[in-house]
Amino acid sequence: MANQGAKRVPVAVFISGTGTNMAALLYASRQHSSAFEIVLVASNKSDAKGLELAALEGIETFAHSHKGHSREEQDAAMEQAAREAGAEAIILAGYMRILSDGFVERWQGRILNIHPSLLPKYKGLDTHQRAIEAGDGHGGASVHVVTPELDAGEVIAQVKVAIAPDDTPDTLAMRVRIAEHQLFPRAVNDYLSRGNDPDFLLEKVRNLALALAETHERESHGSPGFRVGGDKSGKFFAYFADRHHGSDHIALLVRTSGMDELLNLVENQPDIYFKPAFYGASGWVGIILNRSGLDWGHVEEWLTRSWRSVAPKRLTKLLDAADMF
């Protein structure tokens, strides 16, 4: 997916060794179409060879030995370095430490890892040996979102590598590593560019909107819209706008309480809200979706609030009663 002039996502890459996958990411990040840039390479080993390459290429480096430190202490040092470098995502490229649950939760959805197997097969270590012993026809690699459970997050990309009859774990690992270098940069680029992909953003909005009671989708003025109530009597509570009327924003349009609230939101948080053309005159506010730091929980709250403002009383009375407690 082309970057098309959008702001590149700053990422920190964590390594423990030679950093060949880090190198593949680094050189891919310097292509015009890259959606990310590497602002830090960090390691739990000060003598990791990948740190030398990163420094040679002008990338900031950081090292903090895990020896003598708890997992939480090690994570705190690595996290501080990543935040100080301005990273908005973390890529694990041969980082041989398990992250603490708290670390993963703070970066939920913003940590990617590459694993040398076709997940969900062979989580953990000795993946090539286990694939060979199982008589598998293929090994491979998977890029996945990191979650507290080891190697269990959403798999976003995979590549298969054929296993030869005389393969050893080392010979298979060599070919898998070549495949990883092709897979990893593309997977990272695709994942991090989703914030500027209108199809991805619309699908996220659609799932949240249609989860509300008695809602349906209907196009309005060329935009996907979401209504609550009957097919004839229903009212719109949200619209999805993809750079409409000359705007640079991919946005969700929702109802506010009126012009005072709309103008206050736009004035005080212009990086999040804007007054949309046409709809703004009626008190609708635009929530910018194609921006860093987007909180989908915040989007869901606005959708629910806007839905409640026009939904039939029979649908909202239970929610109103719950708010009293």
TITORLO-730688 format. One line per field, with one value per residue (C-alpha): residue number from 1; y, x, z. Coordinates in nm, 2 decimals, padded with zeros to 4 digits. Layout:
residues N
resi: c(NUM:...)
c2: c(Y:...)
c1: c(X:...)
c3: c(Z:...)
END
This chain:
residues 325
resi: c(1:2:3:4:5:6:7:8:9:10:11:12:13:14:15:16:17:18:19:20:21:22:23:24:25:26:27:28:29:30:31:32:33:34:35:36:37:38:39:40:41:42:43:44:45:46:47:48:49:50:51:52:53:54:55:56:57:58:59:60:61:62:63:64:65:66:67:68:69:70:71:72:73:74:75:76:77:78:79:80:81:82:83:84:85:86:87:88:89:90:91:92:93:94:95:96:97:98:99:100:101:102:103:104:105:106:107:108:109:110:111:112:113:114:115:116:117:118:119:120:121:122:123:124:125:126:127:128:129:130:131:132:133:134:135:136:137:138:139:140:141:142:143:144:145:146:147:148:149:150:151:152:153:154:155:156:157:158:159:160:161:162:163:164:165:166:167:168:169:170:171:172:173:174:175:176:177:178:179:180:181:182:183:184:185:186:187:188:189:190:191:192:193:194:195:196:197:198:199:200:201:202:203:204:205:206:207:208:209:210:211:212:213:214:215:216:217:218:219:220:221:222:223:224:225:226:227:228:229:230:231:232:233:234:235:236:237:238:239:240:241:242:243:244:245:246:247:248:249:250:251:252:253:254:255:256:257:258:259:260:261:262:263:264:265:266:267:268:269:270:271:272:273:274:275:276:277:278:279:280:281:282:283:284:285:286:287:288:289:290:291:292:293:294:295:296:297:298:299:300:301:302:303:304:305:306:307:308:309:310:311:312:313:314:315:316:317:318:319:320:321:322:323:324:325)
c2: c(00.00:00.34:00.59:00.88:01.15:01.04:01.08:00.77:00.58:00.61:00.26:00.11:-00.23:-00.46:-00.71:-00.96:-01.06:-01.00:-00.81:-00.94:-00.89:-00.54:-00.47:-00.58:-00.35:-00.06:-00.07:-00.12:00.18:00.40:00.32:00.60:00.38:00.29:00.37:00.36:00.49:00.34:00.58:00.34:00.00:-00.13:-00.46:-00.65:-00.72:-00.44:-00.65:-00.74:-00.71:-00.54:-00.24:-00.18:-00.19:00.05:00.30:00.28:00.37:00.66:00.51:00.58:00.28:00.17:-00.13:-00.25:-00.59:-00.80:-00.98:-00.89:-00.72:-00.84:-00.87:-00.55:-00.36:-00.46:-00.37:-00.03:00.06:-00.05:00.12:00.45:00.44:00.38:00.66:00.91:00.83:00.90:00.55:00.48:00.11:-00.16:-00.43:-00.74:-00.87:-01.15:-01.01:-01.31:-01.18:-01.24:-00.90:-00.85:-00.84:-00.47:-00.37:-00.55:-00.40:-00.05:-00.10:-00.31:-00.35:-00.17:-00.45:-00.69:-01.00:-01.24:-01.61:-01.89:-02.12:-02.14:-02.03:-02.16:-02.45:-02.46:-02.17:-02.10:-02.25:-02.52:-02.46:-02.61:-02.92:-02.98:-02.92:-03.17:-03.43:-03.40:-03.48:-03.15:-03.06:-02.70:-02.47:-02.10:-01.77:-01.57:-01.21:-01.16:-00.90:-00.95:-01.03:-01.14:-01.51:-01.62:-01.63:-01.62:-01.28:-01.22:-01.35:-01.08:-01.25:-01.58:-01.74:-02.11:-02.27:-02.63:-02.88:-03.10:-03.47:-03.41:-03.09:-03.02:-02.75:-02.53:-02.58:-02.51:-02.21:-02.06:-02.07:-01.95:-01.65:-01.55:-01.57:-01.37:-01.08:-01.06:-01.11:-00.89:-00.54:-00.59:-00.71:-00.43:-00.17:-00.31:-00.32:00.03:00.19:00.07:00.40:00.57:00.30:00.40:00.05:-00.07:00.23:00.20:-00.17:-00.08:00.19:-00.04:-00.32:-00.08:00.10:-00.21:-00.37:-00.11:-00.22:-00.19:-00.02:-00.05:00.10:00.33:00.55:00.92:01.19:00.94:00.84:00.53:00.63:00.44:00.47:00.35:00.25:00.14:00.15:00.44:00.61:00.55:00.84:00.88:00.88:00.85:00.90:00.78:01.05:00.98:01.32:01.47:01.83:01.89:01.77:01.59:01.38:01.03:01.08:00.97:01.23:01.21:01.43:01.67:01.85:02.16:02.43:02.54:02.19:02.15:02.47:02.40:02.06:02.19:02.49:02.29:01.97:02.04:01.74:01.52:01.71:01.94:02.11:01.92:02.09:02.07:01.86:02.10:02.35:02.10:02.04:01.73:01.70:01.52:01.28:01.24:00.87:00.89:01.01:00.86:00.76:00.69:00.54:00.31:00.30:00.68:00.63:00.37:00.60:00.87:00.63:00.51:00.87:00.97:00.66:00.74:01.09:00.97:00.61:00.53:00.57:00.20:00.12:00.38:00.36:00.06:00.24:00.56:00.36:00.20:00.54:00.64:00.38)
c1: c(00.00:00.15:00.23:00.09:00.25:00.09:00.29:00.51:00.45:00.76:00.86:01.11:01.26:01.36:01.64:01.86:02.12:02.24:01.93:01.89:01.51:01.57:01.80:01.53:01.28:01.53:01.61:01.24:01.15:01.36:01.15:00.91:00.61:00.69:00.43:00.68:01.02:01.26:01.34:01.51:01.67:01.69:01.83:01.86:02.22:02.48:02.69:02.41:02.55:02.23:02.30:02.62:02.44:02.17:02.43:02.61:02.29:02.23:01.95:01.94:02.03:01.97:02.08:01.97:02.08:01.80:02.05:01.98:01.65:01.29:01.08:00.89:01.22:01.36:01.04:01.03:01.37:01.29:00.96:01.10:01.36:01.09:00.87:01.16:01.24:00.88:00.78:00.41:00.46:00.71:00.84:01.00:01.26:01.43:01.38:01.43:01.25:00.88:00.71:00.52:00.14:00.14:00.37:00.17:-00.16:-00.02:00.08:-00.23:-00.25:00.08:00.33:00.42:00.64:00.77:00.77:00.94:00.65:00.31:00.11:-00.09:00.15:00.46:00.44:00.76:01.10:01.25:01.00:01.20:01.29:00.93:00.80:01.06:00.98:00.61:00.67:00.53:00.56:00.62:00.76:00.75:00.70:00.42:00.38:00.13:00.00:00.15:-00.08:-00.02:-00.05:00.27:00.25:-00.13:-00.22:-00.39:-00.18:-00.16:00.07:00.24:00.48:00.53:00.87:00.90:01.07:01.32:01.36:01.72:01.65:01.80:01.67:01.97:01.91:01.54:01.61:01.83:01.56:01.29:01.51:01.53:01.15:01.11:01.31:01.05:00.75:00.82:00.86:00.55:00.34:00.45:00.39:00.04:-00.06:00.07:-00.08:-00.43:-00.49:-00.50:-00.70:-01.06:-01.18:-01.03:-01.16:-01.51:-01.53:-01.43:-01.70:-01.95:-01.90:-01.94:-02.24:-02.43:-02.37:-02.61:-02.98:-03.20:-02.95:-02.90:-02.67:-02.80:-02.60:-02.67:-02.52:-02.27:-02.15:-02.22:-02.47:-02.61:-02.97:-03.17:-03.53:-03.76:-03.67:-03.91:-03.91:-03.55:-03.30:-02.94:-02.70:-02.37:-02.20:-01.86:-01.69:-01.38:-01.22:-01.55:-01.60:-01.22:-01.14:-00.81:-00.99:-01.13:-01.39:-01.69:-01.97:-02.19:-02.45:-02.35:-02.59:-02.57:-02.35:-02.20:-02.06:-01.95:-01.75:-01.60:-01.48:-01.33:-01.16:-01.01:-00.92:-00.86:-00.64:-00.94:-01.25:-01.35:-01.67:-01.77:-01.90:-02.28:-02.34:-02.17:-02.45:-02.68:-02.45:-02.27:-01.91:-01.64:-01.41:-01.08:-01.01:-00.68:-00.46:-00.21:-00.33:-00.69:-00.89:-01.16:-01.32:-01.37:-01.52:-01.76:-01.87:-01.95:-02.15:-02.35:-02.42:-02.53:-02.74:-02.91:-02.99:-03.23:-03.32:-03.68:-03.74:-03.82:-03.46:-03.30:-03.50:-03.31:-02.98:-03.11:-03.21:-02.87:-02.70:-02.88:-02.68)
c3: c(00.00:-00.10:00.17:-00.05:00.16:00.49:00.81:00.87:01.19:01.41:01.54:01.78:01.69:01.97:01.90:02.09:01.82:01.47:01.37:01.01:01.03:01.17:00.88:00.64:00.81:00.81:00.44:00.35:00.56:00.34:00.03:-00.08:-00.02:00.35:00.61:00.89:01.00:01.26:01.53:01.77:01.78:02.13:02.28:02.60:02.50:02.47:02.23:01.99:01.64:01.52:01.73:01.53:01.20:01.33:01.46:01.13:00.95:01.18:01.39:01.76:01.97:02.33:02.53:02.88:03.01:03.15:03.38:03.75:03.66:03.69:03.37:03.47:03.54:03.20:03.03:03.20:03.07:02.72:02.72:02.84:02.56:02.31:02.43:02.45:02.09:01.99:01.89:01.84:01.77:01.87:01.64:01.79:01.55:01.73:02.07:02.30:02.60:02.70:02.76:03.08:03.06:03.17:02.89:02.63:02.76:02.75:02.38:02.29:01.91:01.86:01.90:01.62:01.63:01.37:01.47:01.27:01.23:01.06:01.37:01.55:01.50:01.72:01.95:02.15:02.07:01.85:01.58:01.29:01.48:01.58:01.22:01.08:01.35:01.28:00.91:00.79:00.43:00.51:00.77:00.75:00.93:01.08:01.17:01.45:01.69:02.04:02.32:02.68:02.57:02.40:02.01:02.03:01.88:01.55:01.26:01.00:00.74:00.68:00.43:00.37:00.31:00.18:00.40:00.21:00.30:00.42:00.61:00.95:01.18:01.06:00.69:00.72:00.94:00.68:00.41:00.65:00.74:00.38:00.36:00.68:00.52:00.24:00.46:00.76:00.60:00.39:00.68:00.91:00.63:00.56:00.93:01.01:00.71:00.80:00.98:00.64:00.46:00.42:00.37:00.70:00.89:00.74:00.84:01.20:01.21:01.05:01.31:01.60:01.46:01.36:01.70:01.84:01.87:01.56:01.33:00.96:00.70:00.42:00.18:00.21:-00.02:-00.14:00.21:00.41:00.69:00.99:01.11:01.41:01.39:01.11:00.74:00.69:01.02:01.12:01.18:01.10:01.39:01.21:00.87:00.74:00.53:00.32:00.25:00.14:00.04:00.00:00.35:00.42:00.69:00.69:00.96:01.15:01.17:01.48:01.65:01.93:02.17:01.96:01.80:02.13:02.20:01.84:01.84:02.18:02.07:01.75:01.92:02.21:02.03:01.66:01.62:01.70:01.59:01.30:01.18:00.86:00.56:00.51:00.83:01.06:01.02:01.19:01.49:01.36:01.45:01.26:01.45:01.26:01.21:01.00:01.29:01.52:01.87:01.76:02.05:01.92:02.26:02.22:01.88:02.02:02.30:02.05:01.83:02.13:02.24:01.90:01.86:02.20:02.09:01.81:01.91:02.01:02.38:02.41:02.31:02.54:02.86:02.99:02.93:03.09:03.40:03.42:03.41:03.73:03.93)
END
